[in-house]
Every structure is written in C-alpha cells, then in structure tokens.
Amino acid sequence: MPLNIPGILVPLHLLVNPRLVLPAIIIKDIRQLDFRELYRAGYRGAVFDKDNCLTIPYKDQLVPELHDAWKECREVFGDGNVLIVSNSAGTRLDPGGIQAESVSHYLSVPVLQHSSLKPSYSCIGAIRKYFASLPTPVKDEELIVVGDRIFTDVVLANRMSRWRRLPHSTDVVDEKEDDARNSRRGPLAIWTTGVWEKESMAMRYLENLTMQGIHKLVHRGAAGQRPSEDHYTRFVKPLPPPDVSGTERGWISKVFASLRRT
C-alpha cells in the first residue's frame, strides 16, 4: 500500500475537530447491519471500503460469509446506489482501471474512479459527484459509509458532515438537550472491527486507541458507552450463528471411514 498522505495528516485535523474519528456505529462486519431498517430511516445509498470490509486484502471476490448480507444491501438500495470506494481499486495505482473492473464484476456494483486517496476532500468530491449524477440524486445525509479503518473510512464520513448550531435561548439546559440543538447532517459512519486477514495491525491498534481516548474525552469518561444507543437499537442485529454443518459432516465422514476400515 502506498504512502497515504491524507491519512497521515488526520492527527493534525483532530487537533481542530477530534470528533472526526468517532463512528456512529461499531459492528464486527456487515452481517450485523439491518439494511431494510436503514432504508426505512431514510438512507438511500451506501459507500463501502473493499479490503477487509468486503473482501480479503488484495482479492476481488466477496468474502463468502457476507454473501447474504451483501445481496440484501444491493436489493434494498439498488446496485447503482451502492458504491465501492477503495484506496487501491479505482485509483492511480490501478492502471487502466483493471482492478476496478474486476471488483465491479465480482461485487456487482460500481467502483469509484478517484485520483486522491481516502479521506481526502478530493475523494469526497468524487463521491458527491457520483451520487449527484444518479437518476434520483442521493444527498450526503442519505448515505451510510462503511469501512474497517478509522483514519480513512470513519474520517471520510465525518468530513462529509455539516454541523449547524440552531438558535436557542440562553437558559441553562442539560447536555442531551444541548446536543439536540446542534444539528448534524451527513453520512452515517459505520466502523467494522472484524479483520478477515491481518493487515496493518499496528496502525489499526493506534487508530483504535486514538478513537477510544477521544470518545472518553468527548463523553466525559463514560467508559464502555456506545457511540449511539439509538443507532444500535434500530440498525444493528446479532451476528448469525457460525455454520458448523461442514465441520459436523467432516467428523461424520471420518467416523464412517474408520468403521469401514475395521
């Protein structure tokens, strides 16, 4: 992976806006997302990272375990409203867009062609241009952004958000009411913590440590508090139980094989 200057500069931006690294939802992988409920809530498009979010790093095929969830996502939003934004496929590191074509073929959705890596503002502009070009344009606040890296995917989503301070009286109000008066409009930032194949683990650890520290600072040390309980209640479901059928069949075959030998 090449040097990602926009990602490296993120810590400097955190000095001005530390909330950039705070996801709205934290899940293990996309099987936990309730796409139909997201659609009912008004979300109309989705941006996904590729490596370790949908595919094994440097592979173009969908992780088999995600097949049903990915199918549901595409059915709910429509293939044209689901966009892959990668820091490999579709960038200047992908001559002729060959990998982008391969990823699009295997995942059945478009791959964004962009010249600057996530989470740059140039990349954000390319995402906005794509969704504005659809027959039914999708606004920033109608998007979910899903990825496994905090300094790229989560920061990208939060940089697309706009905060608007609503007018109110000077009366003293509690923290919850004060937060409600700050209107945030932008994509829903979703961080996936599952790693299908180990990659950049030291950097992932530092990103996670930074996010946890800022979360405690912002929420005044509320240890273990989730970013948004409302979002978890509405949009997150339990992981499906592991498929042990293949393992069971394997043990059964071994038993029968041993019986035949005796």
Secondary structure as GFF3:
##gff-version 3
##sequence-region A 1 262
A	DSSP	alpha_helix	5	8	.	.	.	ID=ss1
A	DSSP	alpha_helix	10	14	.	.	.	ID=ss2
A	DSSP	three_ten_helix	18	21	.	.	.	ID=ss3
A	DSSP	beta_strand	25	27	.	.	.	ID=ss4
A	DSSP	three_ten_helix	30	32	.	.	.	ID=ss5
A	DSSP	alpha_helix	35	40	.	.	.	ID=ss6
A	DSSP	beta_strand	45	48	.	.	.	ID=ss7
A	DSSP	three_ten_helix	64	66	.	.	.	ID=ss8
A	DSSP	alpha_helix	67	77	.	.	.	ID=ss9
A	DSSP	three_ten_helix	79	81	.	.	.	ID=ss10
A	DSSP	beta_strand	82	84	.	.	.	ID=ss11
A	DSSP	three_ten_helix	95	97	.	.	.	ID=ss12
A	DSSP	alpha_helix	98	107	.	.	.	ID=ss13
A	DSSP	alpha_helix	121	132	.	.	.	ID=ss14
A	DSSP	three_ten_helix	140	142	.	.	.	ID=ss15
A	DSSP	beta_strand	143	147	.	.	.	ID=ss16
A	DSSP	pi_helix	150	154	.	.	.	ID=ss17
A	DSSP	alpha_helix	155	159	.	.	.	ID=ss18
A	DSSP	beta_strand	162	165	.	.	.	ID=ss19
A	DSSP	alpha_helix	175	180	.	.	.	ID=ss20
A	DSSP	beta_strand	182	185	.	.	.	ID=ss21
A	DSSP	beta_strand	188	192	.	.	.	ID=ss22
A	DSSP	alpha_helix	201	218	.	.	.	ID=ss23
A	DSSP	alpha_helix	229	235	.	.	.	ID=ss24
A	DSSP	alpha_helix	245	261	.	.	.	ID=ss25
###
